[in-house]
Amino acid sequence: MSVAAAFSGMRSVSPMVFRAGCPDCRGRFELTASALRLAIGATSKTTFYSFTCPDCGSSVRKPAGERIVELLTGGGVRTLRLHSTL
């Protein structure tokens, strides 16, 4: 069976979107995974996600708890693991 034949019956998949808000302009919007970045640090204070507000252009950085990390990584958000040096 060819690859084309194996996938011929599949439907296209919509990209994952995440709801977000800007603390500066108070805008509410949806962002695709490619618009977000996730940084995972050694502690909860160094684990966060960031994006640029599509309404006002501000750089936004918000804390990411365990559940947010799970949702973002599962949704294909690019992840950076931060390492501390001793």
C-alpha positions, -999 to +999 in steps of 0.1 A: +000+000+000+014+034-009+016+063+016-009+083-004-034+054-003-029+050+035-038+086+041-065+091+014-094+087+038-081+111+065-096+145+070-074+176+076-068+185+112-074+221+124-044+237+141-046+238+179-055+273+193-051+287+228-070+315+244-049+343+258-052+378+271-029+408+272-025+425+306-015+458+289-044+464+265-068+439+280-073+423+246-087+387+245-078+365+215-068+330+203-032+321+193-019+292+174+009+270+188+034+288+166+027+322+183+036+309+217+069+299+234+072+279+266+103+280+289+106+253+315+129+261+343+140+244+375+113+260+396+078+273+391+092+309+391+113+301+361+087+282+341+066+305+319+051+310+284+053+341+263+038+357+232+034+390+214+000+406+218-016+407+183-036+438+193-010+461+209+023+444+201+034+441+238+056+412+248+037+391+273+052+367+298+030+346+321+037+319+347+030+283+336+020+257+361+020+219+355-014+219+338-005+248+314+028+230+306+009+198+297-016+217+275+010+237+257+035+209+251+006+186+240-006+213+216+028+216+198+041+248+214+079+251+210+096+245+243+129+257+257+144+239+288+163+263+310+193+248+328+210+264+358+247+264+362+263+256+396 
